[in-house]
Amino acid sequence: MRLHGMLSPGRANLHGTLSARTVIGAELYEGAYTVHSAVHEAQELPTANKHLVKNITVEKIPYFETSNTADGITIYIGDEREVEIYG
C-alpha cells in the first residue's frame, strides 16, 4: 500500500494506490457471479468474508402462461412444460 499527501483540518490532498484486499485482509472471491434459480434446491455462494470484484446476478425464475381446456389459464413457474391436450 502506497499513500502519500497532506491532511489538514480544512483540506485533504492525497495521492497513491490503496488496495482494499490489503486493508481489510479479505480473500478474493473466485466463484460464479451469475446464479440460475433452481426450483427444488437452495443455492449458496461462498462469499462470506470475501472481496467481490463485481455484482452477483441472480437470474429470474422462468414464468409461463398458457390457456387450458377449462377456458382458464395454466401458469408454469420454474420451467416450461409441453402440455398435451386430450379431447
HELIX and SHEET records of a PDB file:
HELIX    1   1 ALA A   20  ILE A   24  1                                   5    
SHEET    1   A 2 ARG A   2  LEU A   7  0                                        
SHEET    2   A 2 ALA A  12  THR A  17 -1                                        
SHEET    1   B 2 GLU A  27  LEU A  28  0                                        
SHEET    2   B 2 LYS A  50  HIS A  51  1                                        
SHEET    1   C 2 THR A  34  VAL A  35  0                                        
SHEET    2   C 2 THR A  57  VAL A  58  1                                        
SHEET    1   D 2 TYR A  63  SER A  67  0                                        
SHEET    2   D 2 ILE A  73  ILE A  77 -1                                        
END                                                                             
